[in-house]
Amino acid sequence: MTTPLTGTQDLAMVSISMLGIPHDGNSSFMKGAAEGPAHIRPELHSDAYSLWTETGTDLGQVGRLIDHGDIQFNDSLDHWEAIELGVGRVLDTGNPLICLGGDHAITHPIMRAVRKRHPKLTILHIDAHPDIYHSYQDNPRSHTSPFARIMEEGLADRLIQIGLRTINDHHRAQFDRFGVEYVEAGHCSRELELDLQTPVYLSMDIDALDPAFAPGVSHREPGGLSTRQVIDLIHRIDQPIVAADIVEYNPRCDISNMTALVATKLLKEIAGMMIKTHASAA
C-alpha cells in the first residue's frame, strides 16, 4: 500500500528539472541513443496520456516540471566537460534533476557534477548490464564502463545494481574491487529491501526491462524486469532522490513507440518520487 503524501505546503515547493543529453559517441555496438530525448518529450506532452503520477502529483501543474532543453555539443569543449558544466548549471537551481540520454557513458560526467553538491550519495543502478568494465574496446569512456570511472573517482559512497543478467568474471572482480552490491534479475521480488541510508542518484537503463516491454534498445537482453517491477522498485525508494538519468533508449530499434512510452512512464514516476521524498525530508 502506498503511503499518502502529507505536508502539501512542502510538496508545493518542489519542482523537477529535466535536461536532455543527446550523446551516444561511446556506444559500442549501435548508435541511436542520442535521439532519445527528442522522442521522449512528445510522449510526455501527448494529449493521449495524463501527466499525473501514481504517487498523486500532477506534473502538468505550472512550474512543476521545468525543461532546460538539451546540452549542445561541439568540438570547442570536451564533451565530458560540457556535460558536467551543463548539469551543474541546472543543479544550481536547487531542484532535483532528471537527465534524458543518451548512452550510459553520460552518467560519469553527470555524477561529477552531482557529487560536488552531495557529499553523501548512494547510486541505485537499474540495468541488464553492470557497465563496470575497466575499459571496453580500448575506450575507458565506453558506455560499458561508467561505473568503473565513477567508483575510481569516489563519486558515490555506495553502488547498488539491480536487474543484472550478463555478469562475467571481470565484472565479479570489479564488484569485489569496488564493494558493489548487486541483485540479479532472477532475484528481484516484491520483498527486496533497498536499505537506503543517504540521498540517492537513480540511474535507469531502459534495457533493464525485458525486451517484451521495451524493445527499443541497442542491447536486448531477454529475461528482464517488467515495467511494473521497475515502477515498484522506484516507489520503494525512501531517501531523497537528488538526480537521475534515463539512458540507452534507442528510437531506431523501437516498435510503435512502445519504449518511448515506457521511458516516459518511468520519467513521470521518478519525478513523482523525487517530489514525495523531498517533501518527506522537508
N, C-alpha and C positions, 0 to 999 in steps of 0.2 A: 504494500500500500504506500502511495506517495504521501509524504507529509505536506500538508497545506502550507503555502507561503504565509509568513507573518511579517509585520513591520512594513506596511505599504508605503510609509514615508521614505524609508531607506530604499525600498525597491524602486521607487520612482526616481531616485538619484542615479541609478546605474544605467549607463549607456554602453553599447558594444561597438568597437571599431572593427572594420573589415578592410583588408588590404590584399590586392592581387599581386602575386609574384610569378609572372608568366615566364618561367625559366626551366628548360629541360636539357641544358647543354651537357649535363653529366649523366644522362640516361644511357645505360649500357647496351640496350637491345633495340629500342624503338622510340622515336621522337613522337611528340604529340601532346604530352602532359602540359606544355606551356600554353596550350589552347584551353585549358581547364577553366580559368576564371571567366572567360568570355562565354562559356556555355552554362556555367552555374548561375550567373546573375539573371539571365532571362527566366530560368526556372524559379528562382527565388521571388521574382516580381510578377510571375504569371498570374492572371486572373483565375486560372484553373485551381489554384491552391490557396490555402489560408496561411497567413503569417503568424498564427498563434502556435505556441509551443505546447507540448504535452504537460509542461510544468506550469502552464497558466499565464504566459506572458504574450502580449500582442507586439510582435517585432515591427508591425506596421505603424505603431504609435510614433508621432513626430519626435525625432531625436533619440529614439531607442536604438536603432541600428545605423551607424554612420559609415558610409562607404568612402574610403580615401582613394579609390581608384587603383591603378596598377603602378608598380615600380617600373620605370623606364630604364632600359639598358643600352649602353653604348660603349665604345672602345676607350673612352677617355677615363673611365674609372673601373677598377677591378670589380667584377660582378659581386663578389662576396662583400666588398666594402659598400657597394651600392645597396645591397640588401640590409646589411647591418645598420647603415645610416637611415635608410627609409623606414625600417621597422622602429628604430629608436625615436624618430620624429613622431611617429604615431603613438608609441607607448608614452611619450611625454605629455600626451593629452590627459593621461591618468586613467583611461578606460581599458578594460580587458580587450584583447585583440585576437581576431581570427584571421589567419593568413590563408589565402587560397593559392595552392600551387598548380602547376609546377611539379617537378620530380622531388624525391625525398631528400636530395642533396641540399635543398634550400634550408632544411631545419638547422643545419650547422650555423650559418651566419645569423639566422633568426635568434638562435639561442645565445649567441654572443651579445646581442642587444638585450635580450630578456634578462640574462644573468646579471648584467650591470645594475639592474633595477630591482633584483630579487635575490638577496644573499642566501635565502633558504628555498630550495626548489626540488621537487620530485618530477621526473618525466614519466608520464603514463603513455606508453607507445603501443598502439594497436595496429598489428601488421601481420601479414603472412610470413614476412622475412625479417631476420634480426637487423639487417643493414649495419653490421658491425665489423665487416671485413677491414683488416688493416689497410688494404688497398685492393682495387679490382681493375684488371686490365691496365695496370700501371698508372691508375688515376686515383690519388688519395682523396679527391673530391667526388668520387663516384657516388651515385645515389644508393649504392650498396654499402657505403662507408660512413655516413654522417655520425652515427653514434660512437664510432671509434674516435673520431675527432672531438666530439662533444665531451666524452669521458676523459680523454687525454688532457683536455684543457680545463677540466674541473668545472664544467658549465652546469653541472647538476650534482646534487648530493646523493641522488638515488635514481636508478633507472629500472622501471618495471615494464616488461614487454609481454603483451597478451595476444594470443591468436596465432602464434608461430606454428609453422608446419613444414619448414625447409631447413632444419638445423643440421649442420655438419660438424666435423671435428674442429675445424678452425673456429667456428662460432663458439663451441664449448670452451675452447681455450681463451677466447676473448671474454666470455662470461666470467670465467674464473679470474681473469686479469682485472676486470673492472667491477666485480661483485654484482653482476646483473641478476636481477630476479626475473623469472620468466614463467609463463603459463602457456603450454601448448594448446592448440585449438581443441584437441580432444578432451581437455580437462576444464574447459570453460563452462561452468554451470552457474545456476542461479545462487548457489551457496558460496561462490567465490568472494572472499573477503579481501578488499584492497588495502586496508590498514594504512591509510594515508595520514601523515603527520605534519606535512608542510604544504605551502601553496603548490599548485600543480600546473605544469605545462603539458597539454594533451596533444600528442602527435598522432593524427588519424590517417593512416594509409588505406585508401579505398580497397586495395587488394586483400585486406584482412577479411573482407566479406567473401563468401563463396561466389564463384562466377555466375551461379544461377541468379543471384541478387544484383550483382554488379559486374557485368561483362566488360565494361569499358575501361580496362586496364591493360598495360603492356605485358604484364607477367601474371597470367591467370593461374591460380593455384587451387585446384579442387579440394574439397574437404574443409571449407572455411566457415566463418561465422554467418549467422543470419542477420538481417537488418535489425530484427527485434533484439537479438543478443547484444549487438553493439549499442543500441539505444539504452538497453537496460544497464550495461556497463557504465555508460556516460551518466545515467541517472543515479548511480551509486557513488559518485564522487562527492565527498563530504568536506573537502577543503576548497578554498578559493581557487578557481581556475583563472590564472592571470593572463594566459595566452594559449593559443592553439594553432595547429595547422591542419589543413585537409589537403592531402597530396596524392599524386600518382593517378588521378583521374585522366584518362586519355580518350577524348571525344572521338578520335579516329577509329577506336575499337568498340564504340558503344552501339547499342541496339535500341532504336526508337527512344533515345534519350533516357533509357532506364537508369543508367548510372548517374547521369546528371541529376535526376530526381532524387536518387538515394543520397548523393553528396549534399544536395540542398536540404534534405530532411535532417541529415546529421549536423549540418551547419546550424539549423534552427534549434535543434536540441542542445547542442554545445552552447549556443548563445543563451538559451533559457537557463541552463545550469550555471553559466557564468553569473547571470543575474541573481539566481537563487543563492549560490554560495557566497557571493559578495554581500547580499542583503543579510544573510545569516551571520556573517562575520562582523557586520557593522555594529 
